[in-house]
Amino acid sequence: MIQNGIHHVTAIAGPARRNLDFYTRTLGLRLVKKTVNFDDPGAYHLYYGDAAGSPGTILTFFPWENAAAGRNGVGELQETVFRVPQGALGFWTQRLMAHGLERGEHFGETLLQFRDPDGLRLALAGLPGIEAEPAWTANGIAAEHAIRGFHSVSLMLERSEATGAILSDLFGFESAAREGDTVRYQVPGQALGGIVDLRAVGGFLPARLGHGSVHHLAFRAADDAAQQAMVRRLAENHRIQATEQKDRDYFRSVYFREPGHVLFEIATDSPGFAVDEPAEQLGQALKLPRFLQPHRDTIEAALPALA
């Protein structure tokens, strides 16, 4: 059985400085890479995660200063859920009161649901037995409270069967439970990013990209060979063609639209974020891909200040 899970989630934000402040100060994630959107180098691409930026912990953003607001709807990733120790829920309840906090329950797990400053839907799942897992600690968030990577994501779709078939066939997920109109798919034994919930809600308006919405969802591939095997299965079993491979410096990627219209990426685990700067200095300097290095002065002059 192929077993992978979520590699990263990429969303759209408004002002970069506000985004950086919320994710590093309020949520206590580590800025593991400060680079630019390779396809739009006038904008940052900011990566947040655990100490190393491990697959299954990485939330990334394209911050466009003047982006219009997105619209929640069918064909998008609706909510990104992080893992925290169950005993940390009281701490986070107090810390997130100003962010539209709501307490809920999903598949028997307690969730604290809230939004970031751009309206992106987030949640914390309180889980027992994860207190001893490594944690990045910063800005007054002690280890016993800190976020431990992704718990799950939920997708809002017109229908879920074809999407579920791809999750199972390519990425090793299994249908694990059903609650109302939502089916939970889970990678057995995968703690980080091992859950995708598919919510089938026919008749809703389609999603519209903008700040506060998710651009794409990336799944893990161990290496290039594993990625190409997934691409072949996608074409042979689901009649969907992926893009050619793109080198993102920290992983190599292919992309495709799954049947529910969510943009999926398959990203390699290697080479990782320490490929161009020491692990202890991740996120401190602006890193550019080789083809943009000759334009560094122009790019740096155009980017908004982060401090």
GIPEGI-V406257 format. One line per field, one symbol per residue. ss: DSSP state (a for helix, b for strand, c for the rest). burial: 1 if it has 9 or more other C-alpha atoms within 8 Angstrom, else 0. Layout:
BEGIN
ss=???
burial=???
END
This chain:
BEGIN
ss=cccccbbbbbbbbccaaaaaaaaaaacccbbbbbbbbccbbbbbbbbbbccccccccbbbbbbcccccbcbccbcbbbbbbbbbbaaaaaaaaaacaaaccbbbbbccbbbbbbbcccccbbbbbbbccccccccccbccbccccccccbbbbbbbbcccaaaaaaaaaaaccbbbbbbccbbbbbccccccccbbbbbbcccccbcbccbccbbbbbbbbccaaaaaaaaaaaaaaacccccccbbccccbbbbbbcccccbbbbbbccccaaacccaaaccccbcccaaaaaaaaaaaaaccccc
burial=0011111111111111111111111101111111111000111111111111111111111111001011111111111111111111100110010011100000001111111111111111111000000011110010001111111111111111011101111111111000000111111001011111111110000011111111111111111101100110111000010100000001111111110101111111111111000000011000110000000100100010000
END
